Amino acid sequence: MFTSGLQHVAAMYAGVVAPPLIVGAAVGLSGTELTFLTGASLFTAGLATFLQTLGVWKIGAKLPFVNGVTFAGVAPMLAIIDTTKDKADALPVIFGAIIVAGLLGFLAAPWFSRLVRFFPPVVTGTVITLIGISLLPVAFGWAQGPNPAADDYGSGKFLALAAVTLAIVLLLRRFTRGFLKQIAVLVGLVLGTLIAIPFGVTDFTPVTEADVVGFPSPFHFGAPQFALAAIISMCVVMLVSMTESTADMLALGEIVERPADEKTIAAGLRADTLGSAISPLFNGFMCSAFAQNVGLVAMTRIRSRFVVACGGGILVLMGLSPMMASLISVVPRPVLGGAGVVLFGSVAASGIQTLVKAGLEKDNNVLIVAVSLAVGIIPITKPDFYHAFPQTAQIILDSGISTGCVAAVLLNVVFNHFGRRADDDEVTAPMEPGDEISETRTAKAAHVH
């Protein structure tokens, strides 16, 4: 049980520590504070996993379901940081917004479980793709070096370290099997760090200064602050997170041969949202399902929820040891950048896989994806696009995930729900030789909701 639980931790570890590293670096935290934030995320991920697997009352799907920090919240949190004048207030504002979003999501869970039809693959696939695309620039920035103001930023040695780390991960994924293949990213980070030592870019100070045992003291970065724009932004993220979790519960239910009904989905969403509301108390972020662990259950055929609960216990223990949590802060930014290309790119690829099931042979769905992706990519390609808008509005608009999600949901409602006609399900087929130009052949498309 311990070994199988450790494998789940290995599969999700890089995904759990990446968001606090990104957010902490944006705030300008020191190595020690970054270690603390990382440990807090591990600790709260363990608590959320306990809630989901073991369950309390009507809280928890009681499936082998791993919870951790969601990637969907990273871009909106960076937008909040950018629009906060005093960076010291950024984390309290983020934590306050997550608490409110978590509590509102908890109350809305029973109703949300009935609204799944408004979040078909064409919406969820678009959003997941945007999550990966939004995070890739972070990996590229890491690959260029630790300090953007330094003269050697973007130099060959940093890019080489990133490339070597990427190559290690790819080779491990290609030529190994089982446990080693699942922890390819983790092994790549370790080997990349060792290779980086002669280059003088590895700092072991956080490990030597960290305590062996420590507790993530509540509100370490200050009491939560409640800003309306930040709350709205994180509520949108909560909707995205609940959508992802619902899709994962449906998939996992099929894998373990216990189909997730409306009651199970509602209980699972309560665990997600309550875990998110509690997480900021211990300086953690919004929690959601980890799709890579769903794949691990399918691959290993180990379907026991208690195995995953054991993994949650390991996460809690890691969060209670600053020395263990600090190990990730030793990894040089270029090495993280190389691994991040795989990690964040995999998120985008997962979204594309979902879009494949979205019925893109329908013109309506193609338009939904095209426009939603375009709206979501605006803040990435033109960061100052919304500079003339009020600062509170920029927190939401500067998050491509939030704007892309809203656009996808609204367009899906307009094209696939309101005023539907019988011929909406017909698509134009390619013209064959001999067909008259004025004639159009139609083929029935799959009815996608």
Stockholm file with secondary structure:
# STOCKHOLM 1.0

chainA/1-449         MFTSGLQHVAAMYAGVVAPPLIVGAAVGLSGTELTFLTGASLFTAGLATFLQTLGVWKIGAKLPFVNGVTFAGVAPMLAIIDTTKDKADALPVIFGAIIVAGLLGFLAAPWFSRLVRFFPPVVTGTVITLIGISLLPVAFGWAQGPNPAADDYGSGKFLALAAVTLAIVLLLRRFTRGFLKQIAVLVGLVLGTLIAIPFGVTDFTPVTEADVVGFPSPFHFGAPQFALAAIISMCVVMLVSMTESTADMLALGEIVERPADEKTIAAGLRADTLGSAISPLFNGFMCSAFAQNVGLVAMTRIRSRFVVACGGGILVLMGLSPMMASLISVVPRPVLGGAGVVLFGSVAASGIQTLVKAGLEKDNNVLIVAVSLAVGIIPITKPDFYHAFPQTAQIILDSGISTGCVAAVLLNVVFNHFGRRADDDEVTAPMEPGDEISETRTAKAAHVH
#=GR chainA/1-449 SS CHHHHHHHHHHHHHHHHHHHHHHHHHHTCCHHHHHHHHHHHHHHHHHHHHHHHTCBTTBCCCSSCCEEECGGGHHHHHHHHHTCSSGGGHHHHHHHHHHHHHHHHHHHHHHHTTCGGGSCHHHHHHHHHHHHHHHHHHHHHHHTCSCTTSTTTTCHHHHHHHHHHHHHHHHHHHHCCHHHHHTHHHHHHHHHHHHHGGGTCCCCHHHHHSCSSCCCCTTTTCSCCCCHHHHHHHHHHHHHHHHHHHHHHHHHHHHTTCCCCHHHHHHHHHHHHHHHHHGGGGTCCCEEECHHHHHHHHHHCCCCHHHHHHHHHHHHHHHTCHHHHHHHHHSCHHHHHHHHHHHHHHHHHHHHHHHHTTCTTSHHHHHHHHHHHHHHHHHHHCTTTTTTSCHHHHHHHTCHHHHHHHHHHHHHHHHHTTTCCGGGGEEECCCCTTCCTTCCCEEECCCCC
#=GC SS_cons         CHHHHHHHHHHHHHHHHHHHHHHHHHHTCCHHHHHHHHHHHHHHHHHHHHHHHTCBTTBCCCSSCCEEECGGGHHHHHHHHHTCSSGGGHHHHHHHHHHHHHHHHHHHHHHHTTCGGGSCHHHHHHHHHHHHHHHHHHHHHHHTCSCTTSTTTTCHHHHHHHHHHHHHHHHHHHHCCHHHHHTHHHHHHHHHHHHHGGGTCCCCHHHHHSCSSCCCCTTTTCSCCCCHHHHHHHHHHHHHHHHHHHHHHHHHHHHTTCCCCHHHHHHHHHHHHHHHHHGGGGTCCCEEECHHHHHHHHHHCCCCHHHHHHHHHHHHHHHTCHHHHHHHHHSCHHHHHHHHHHHHHHHHHHHHHHHHTTCTTSHHHHHHHHHHHHHHHHHHHCTTTTTTSCHHHHHHHTCHHHHHHHHHHHHHHHHHTTTCCGGGGEEECCCCTTCCTTCCCEEECCCCC
//
